[in-house]
Amino acid sequence: MPSPHADSREVPPVRRATPGDAPQVARLLDDFQAEYDEPSPGAESLEERYEELIRNKEMIVLLIGDGPDGFAQLRFRPWVYSAGLHSYLEELYVVPDLRGNGLGSALLKAAMETARGEGAEQMELGTSEDDVVARRIYERAGFINRERGPDGPVMFFYEREL
């Protein structure tokens, strides 16, 4: 359920990152990885990759706030089920001090609108079981983790290094 103060908050606009934003996006992702004790190659290495991937239009990164204070990272691929694209929300992060102010929801809404604008018909994402706040944001936006609807079996996401 949305916060009773959701309508009274001034949420900053979301904008699409340019290659020049790579240092700020890299810093945010490096902070994100550190917060959740995940490995990171470091902000400098991430900066080079972001600059290249954004410049080559291999991903779309959305930013919110002047810091910036959060980001959403989208990838697209052709989809066998239709002529439309499939979108994957790879990352969504808001700096800890600003959470609970609608920034994550605004980024998610903008990511869904951006994906539709790019021709996507489906969006997937992954999050950990214990990230209750993120799961609540995704579920409020209509995402489910069950096949064929709310009564279907739970879906799992697997990964491994190669």
C-alpha positions in Angstrom: 0.0 0.0 0.0 1.4 3.4 -0.9 2.5 5.7 1.8 -0.2 8.1 3.0 2.3 10.9 2.3 3.1 9.7 -1.3 1.1 12.5 -2.9 2.7 15.3 -0.8 6.3 14.4 -1.7 8.1 16.2 -4.4 9.8 13.4 -6.4 12.5 14.7 -8.8 12.2 13.9 -12.5 13.8 10.8 -14.0 16.2 11.3 -17.0 18.1 9.1 -19.4 21.8 8.9 -18.7 24.3 9.9 -21.3 27.9 8.5 -21.7 29.0 11.6 -19.7 27.0 10.3 -16.7 29.2 7.1 -16.6 31.2 8.3 -13.5 28.1 8.9 -11.4 26.4 5.7 -12.5 29.6 3.7 -11.8 29.8 5.3 -8.3 26.2 4.3 -7.6 26.6 0.7 -8.7 29.9 0.4 -6.8 28.1 1.7 -3.7 25.2 -0.7 -4.3 27.6 -3.7 -4.5 29.4 -2.6 -1.3 26.1 -2.2 0.5 25.0 -5.7 -0.2 28.5 -7.2 0.2 28.7 -8.1 -3.5 32.0 -8.0 -5.5 32.7 -5.0 -7.7 35.6 -4.4 -10.1 35.6 -0.8 -8.7 34.1 2.5 -9.9 36.9 3.2 -12.4 36.4 -0.1 -14.3 32.6 0.3 -14.1 32.9 3.8 -15.5 34.6 2.6 -18.6 32.0 -0.1 -19.2 29.1 2.2 -18.6 30.5 4.9 -20.9 30.8 2.2 -23.7 27.5 0.5 -23.1 25.5 3.7 -22.9 27.3 5.2 -26.0 26.7 2.0 -28.0 23.0 1.9 -26.9 23.5 -1.6 -25.4 21.7 -0.5 -22.3 19.5 2.3 -21.0 20.3 3.8 -17.6 17.8 6.1 -16.0 18.8 8.6 -13.2 16.9 10.4 -10.5 17.9 13.3 -8.4 20.8 15.8 -8.6 23.4 13.4 -7.0 22.2 11.4 -8.9 20.4 9.7 -6.1 19.4 6.5 -7.8 19.4 4.6 -11.1 17.6 2.0 -13.0 19.4 -0.1 -15.6 17.6 -1.7 -18.6 18.7 -4.2 -21.3 16.6 -5.4 -24.2 16.7 -8.4 -26.5 14.5 -9.8 -29.3 11.8 -12.1 -28.0 10.7 -15.3 -29.6 7.1 -15.1 -28.4 6.3 -11.9 -30.4 7.8 -9.3 -32.6 8.2 -7.0 -29.5 11.3 -6.8 -27.4 11.9 -8.4 -24.0 13.2 -6.1 -21.3 15.3 -6.9 -18.3 15.6 -4.5 -15.3 19.1 -5.4 -14.3 19.5 -2.9 -11.5 17.4 -0.5 -9.5 19.1 1.4 -6.7 18.4 4.4 -4.5 21.0 5.8 -2.0 20.1 4.6 1.5 19.5 8.1 3.0 16.8 8.9 0.5 14.8 5.6 0.5 11.2 5.8 1.4 10.6 9.0 -0.5 9.2 7.5 -3.7 12.4 7.5 -5.7 12.5 3.8 -6.3 8.8 3.7 -7.4 9.5 6.7 -9.7 12.5 4.9 -11.3 10.5 1.7 -11.7 7.6 3.6 -13.4 10.0 5.4 -15.7 11.7 2.1 -16.5 8.4 0.5 -17.5 7.5 3.5 -19.6 10.9 3.5 -21.2 10.7 -0.2 -22.0 7.2 0.2 -23.6 8.6 3.1 -25.6 11.4 0.9 -26.9 8.9 -1.7 -28.0 9.1 -4.1 -25.1 6.1 -6.2 -24.3 7.5 -8.0 -21.2 9.8 -7.0 -18.3 11.6 -9.3 -16.0 13.8 -8.6 -12.9 15.4 -10.4 -10.1 15.8 -9.5 -6.4 16.7 -11.4 -3.3 14.1 -13.0 -1.0 15.2 -10.9 1.9 14.9 -7.5 0.1 11.4 -7.0 1.3 11.3 -3.3 0.4 12.2 -3.9 -3.2 9.8 -6.8 -3.5 7.0 -4.6 -2.2 7.8 -1.9 -4.8 7.8 -4.5 -7.6 4.6 -6.3 -6.4 2.8 -2.9 -6.0 3.7 -2.3 -9.7 2.1 -5.6 -10.7 5.2 -7.9 -10.9 4.7 -11.4 -9.8 7.0 -14.3 -9.1 4.5 -17.1 -9.9 4.0 -18.8 -13.3 0.6 -18.2 -14.9 -0.7 -15.9 -12.2 -0.9 -15.5 -8.5 -1.9 -19.1 -7.8 0.8 -20.7 -10.0 4.0 -22.2 -8.8 6.8 -19.9 -7.5 9.4 -19.0 -10.2 13.1 -19.1 -9.3 16.0 -17.2 -10.8 19.4 -19.1 -11.0 22.9 -17.9 -11.8 26.4 -19.2 -11.8 29.9 -18.1 -12.9 31.2 -19.7 -16.1 
